[in-house]
C-alpha cells in the first residue's frame, strides 16, 4: 500500500511524470493489474497498460478496471512520432494525456518511451504490493507451487526457466518426465547439447517472436519427449519460458491454461525482481560496511550469511566498446543472482568497481569465480580483476586495498593474463609500484619531503640534506654530523625544527601515514553564509519566502508557484534550483536528465587544539574543516532517495576510520549530525538554462561543487533570462539534452 504521491516521486527517477489533476496525490493505492484478454475482467488501483494501442484505449482500460492511476509508455501507443517529435518535447502528448485522464477521473502516469516495462512494473509491484498477492488473487505465491498447479491442469511435467535457460522452478510430478528433463533439473540449467538443438530448430527464435506456445518434437537420441514451450514476457521484454512435457501439441483448454500460466509467471518474476533489487541494496550496504571497516564486522558477516572463515576480496572492472557502465551493472546483476548454495560471494558496486567478498583460502577458487562471472557476460565484454590475500573479517579493508592494486596490475598488463592474487604476485606488484612512482616523478608534490624542500629553498636551511644523512647513518647524529661537517648538536637542532613543522597539523596522530594539509584555502560556515546571502538580497529589495513548493505552472505570460500550505506567487520567470529534488518539479517541463542524491554524511566534534585549515585524509576518504572552534568531519557517499533516513553505520564507519589518525578529537561528543543530498547527474554536468516552457528555468545537478559554481551559474542564467539568448558557456549544460 502506498500513496499516489509517493509512487509518482519514486517513478520520477525512472522518467515517469504525472499528467492531469483528476486524482489527489494523497490517494492510497492497494493493488496492481495488467490487461488480460478481452473476455477476462481485471481490477486494480494501478493499471500497467502494456500493449495498448493509444492513450484513449489505455485510459478506457483503466476506467473499466476501476483504477486510480494508469501507467502508459508512449512507445507502445505510437504517439511519440506522430505528436511528440513534431512538438519537439512531447508537450502535446502530456497535454492530451492530462485531458483524457481528467475526463475519465484517472491519474495518467506517462513513462519515458525508452524505459523498460519490466523495470517499471518491478518498481510498481514492489512499492504497491509489498509481498501482497495481486488484485486478481490468481495462483499461489511460490513458483514451485505454480509449476505443480500448471502440471495438474495441463497433465504434463512443467519446468520454468529464465531467459538464459536456467531452471527457476519445476513440478514434482515425474510421470511425464524424461531423461532430458531430469538432467536439466539436476544441472539447474538446460544442457548445452539441448540448447544447441533448440537453436538449430529455431525454438528460441520462435519464443522470442511470438506470445503463442510452440511445440518441440521428440528427439529420442537426446532423451527428449515432446515439449510445448511458451515465452514469459513483460511487455516486449522476454523474462523466461515455461516448458511442458507432452507427446503432441496442446489444444483447447490445456493450450489456454499454458498461455494463462505464462502471464501468471510473468507477475511472479516481476515481483521477485523487485524483491531482489531490495535484497541487493541491503547486501550492498552490508558489504560496503565490511570493506570500509565496520566496528561490528562479526555481526555484519553473519547477516550476509557467511561463515567467519578466511575470505578474499575480489575487485572487478569491465571494458566494452558499448556502455561501460551498463556492462558493470550487468556484472553486478550476475554476481548477485542465484541461490545461496550457488552464490558463495557477496557483492557491491563502488564507483566503477565491483567488489565481492568470497570465502576462499586459495586464490584458484577466486579465479574460478571470476571465470564463471565472465562466462555469464556478453562475448564482447573484457573483464579485469584483482584478488586480495586471505583475510579475517576485520582485515577485509586491507584485502580490498590489495585487490585494488592487483586490479590495476591486471589492467596494466592486459586482461588476457590470469587475474593476479596479492599473496602470489608480490614481486610484480612491487615493480608496478616502482613504475607508477617513476611515471609520477621521484619527488611528490605534497608531503613532508616537499615541505622540507620548500623550506630549504625559502629560508636557506639544509633540512633535506640533514634528514638524508641521518637516515643513511641509521639515526646516529654523530655520524650524520661528521658527514655534513657540522656539530652533532646542529643535527639534533635541525631534527627538532623539522618536527616543529608537523605542528601545522596539531591533531595528526602517530598512525597517520598520509594526509593533505591545504594552506590558504578558504572555507565557510554554511549556515552563516546562507543567512548573509539572504540578508544581501533582501537589502536589494528582494523578498524571501520560506515555503515548500508543491506546484509550478504557467499561463500565457506568468509563472504561478503554489506552496503545500496554499501560498500562491506569480512571476515573470522562475528558476527551479531544488538540488536533489529537482526532478519532482522540473520533469513536467521537459527535463529528462536524471538527478540522483549523492548523500554525504558529516558531523561536528570538539577538539583540544584548533586547526589552521582543512585536513583531508585520502586513505580513508575523510575531510575535516575548522568549524566554530571544533572540526566538521565529512565522508562516504551513497546514492539513495534524498528523503531516506540516515544510516548510522556510515557515521560509525567515518569515526572508526578517522579515530586512529587524529588525536585530541572528542568523537563521542558529536553534534549537528546530518546527511547532505548532493544533486548528481549521470554525466557529471549540471543542468543550467531554459526548459520547454519559455518562463521556467533550472539550475541544479552541480554535485559537490554547488558553492563554488553557484555565482557563475547565477550570472550566466541571469544573462539568459534577461536577453532570451543562451550564453555559449551554457551550451553543454542544456537541461533538455
Beta strands, then each sheet from edge to edge (+ up, - down):
strand 1: 2-3
strand 2: 17-19
strand 3: 28-29
strand 4: 32-34
strand 5: 46-48
strand 6: 69-73
strand 7: 107-111
strand 8: 158-162
strand 9: 167-170
strand 10: 214-216
strand 11: 227-234
strand 12: 237-245
strand 13: 311-319
strand 14: 346-350
strand 15: 353-359
strand 16: 382-387
strand 17: 420-421
strand 18: 516-517
strand 19: 549-554
strand 20: 559-563
strand 21: 568-571
strand 22: 574-576
strand 23: 595-606
strand 24: 615-617
strand 25: 622-627
strand 26: 630-639
strand 27: 671-681
strand 28: 687-690
strand 29: 696-700
sheet 1: 1+ 3-
sheet 2: 2+ 7- 6- 5- 4-
sheet 3: 9+ 8- 12+ 11- 10+
sheet 4: 14+ 15- 13+ 16- 17-
sheet 5: 18+ 24- 25+ 26- 23+ 27-
sheet 6: 19+ 20- 21+
sheet 7: 22+ 29+ 28-
end
